[in-house]
Amino acid sequence: MRYSILGRSGMRVSQIALGTMTFGEAAEWSRPESECRAVFDAYVEGGGNFIDTANMYTGGESEKMIGRFIADDRERFVVATKYANAPPGRMDPNEAGTHRKNIVQNVDKSLARLGIDYIDLYYAHFWDFTTPVDEVLRAFEDMIRAGKILHVGLSDVPAWIVSRGQAFHDLRGLPPIACMQLEYSLVQRSIEREHIPLAVAHDIAITAWSPLAGGILSGKYTAGDQAEGGNGPKRLDTMQIQPLDDRNRAIAQALDSVAAGIGAPPAQVALAWMMTRGIIPIVGATRPEQMQQNLAACDLALSAETLARLDELSAFDKGHPYSMLEWDMSMGLGYAGMRDQIDIARFPGERR
């Protein structure tokens, strides 16, 4: 296992984070504690130290389970959790949203469920578009001053909101955004338009959920179309899984071909591709063997040719104005006819 610096936080986190949305038995897709413990132990034995959970995962059971798992060695782990989404079944309007009241009450509830004194990384899980950005950051700052959280992040939030929050840090000294959590994979690369360049510009880390697109990139749905669940992953109540449509199936099949050519499982190749971009995949597993196989992606070195092939097979339409900026005329005018003589990155953050 190698470790990355989480944005400007200075914290050292493993290249792969452990996703714990399935830890607990309060949801159809969740798992009992004995199975979760085996997966957790496999992750820790592989050198992992970065745990990702949320107040709403399995109705709070995930946080409680994580608290029990880390109790004997809490300081070893970087614990990330989230607020803003109310646990299922709750009908209190102030137990949802990004406002100060919800931050204050949910920090204390998460600390109690986790059985710890402070949270290493605390995310807003979504944006409610009613609370001002500076108000959220001021509430975060109060929690930092109280010693209840160390660093803050934003999950599934538009890039302009993150940029505005970072401006408040630069101009008013409010807490910087240490990390963004976003969906990213070979079949869902849309954050390359704005989020990744923003992250590079401001030294913000990115953690990626669904790095295997709900299993599409694991090979389980594309190996001769004979594998169990060949019609693709089912949609969960809490999130939209990428569909196994013609485009995504073609990407998955091309990934299978690339993986076979280098003698590695497709899932490892997909995770290794992501890590070359400086992005931390959040990986879950149902069995310890599956977790061990995913962690082996840290040791997989992909050639420049393989990376270029993966980029090509998963290319997407960036839309305006990004597609326009790739026109020969735009590049010719913008660089006075000297584009090929000026050394700039084709894509900010790529191969960093």
PyMOL commands that set and color helices and strands:
alter all, ss='L'
color gray80, all
select helices_A, chain A and resi 33-45+57-76+93-95+100-114+133-145+159-172+190-192+195-202+213-218+246-262+266-275+288-299+304-313+324-326+328-334+339-341
alter helices_A, ss='H'
color red, helices_A
select strands_A, chain A and resi 3-5+12-14+17-19+50-52+78-83+119-124+149-155+177-183+205-209+280-283
alter strands_A, ss='S'
color yellow, strands_A
deselect
rebuild
show_as cartoon
